[in-house]
Amino acid sequence: MFPEELPRRLIRMFAYVGETILDPFLGSGTTSLAARNLSRNSAGYEINSKFVPIIKKKLNVGAVSEAIGKCAPRNLKEWRDYYFRHVKPK
């Protein structure tokens, strides 16, 4: 885990409000948290299911963990489709 300030600075420099940040190595969800706090969308994936409780707690979400814990999409298209059906903020 790393400080939220690290992804926050990069997100502010390289993404506009409302854009989507892709985190292919989600880990504990710090980048997604920084993106949300800066009014950006985020999509990420993590192959280690042991991170699911940490991600849920950090982001205060429940729906995301269902996909992570039960059926991990096999490719980027499946992740994108899942994201736009279930996760994207309204």
N, C-alpha and C positions, 0 to 999 in steps of 0.2 A: 504494500500500500504506500501511496505517496500523498503529499499535501495537495489539497484541492487548488491551491494557488497556481500550481504548475499547469494543469490543463486550462484553468481559467484564463491565464494570460494568452495562451495559444489560441483558444477559442475566440477571445476578443479580437485578436489580430487577424484571424483568417476566416471568420464566419460572421455573416450578418444575422440579425434577429430574425427568427423564424426559419432559418436554414437547419438542415439536419447534419449532425455530427455522427460519423461512423466510427465505432470503437471495436475493432476486430478481436481485441484481447480484453474483454470487459473486466475481468478480475473482480475487484470488490465494488466496482461501479462509480469510482471517483470522477471519471471523465463525464459520465452521464449526469451525475449530480451537478457538476460545474456547468454543463450545458443547460440543464433545467433552470438553474439559478440565474443564468444569463439569457433566458427566454429563447433558447434554441431547442430544437427537437434532437433526440439522439436515438441511435439504434446500435446495439452491440451484441456480441455473442461470446459465450464462454463455454468451453468443452468440459470444464471441471465442475461437476454438479455440487461440490462442497462449497462453492461460492454463493449458491442460491440464497441461503439464509442471510448472508452478509449483504448481498445486493438488495434483497427485500427490505431489510432493516434500514440500510442507508438511503434508499430511494422511497421508502414508505409505500411500496406497491405490492400487490398480490398476483395480479393477472399474468405478469411477465414470467413468473417462476413456473407457471403451469407448462409453458412451452419449453422452457429450459430443462425442467426436470423430467418431462415425459417423452417428448418427441422432438429432438433437435433437428431443425431443418437441415437438409444436406448441402445446400448451396445458397449463394447470395440471393437468387431470385426467390427462393422459398422464404428466406428471412425477410426480404422486402415485402412480400405478399402478407406474411404474418403481421409485420409491423403496421402496415397500413390498414389491416382489418381490425387489429386488437389493441395496439399500443399507442398509436399516434394521438397526441393531445388534441382535444377538440377546440 
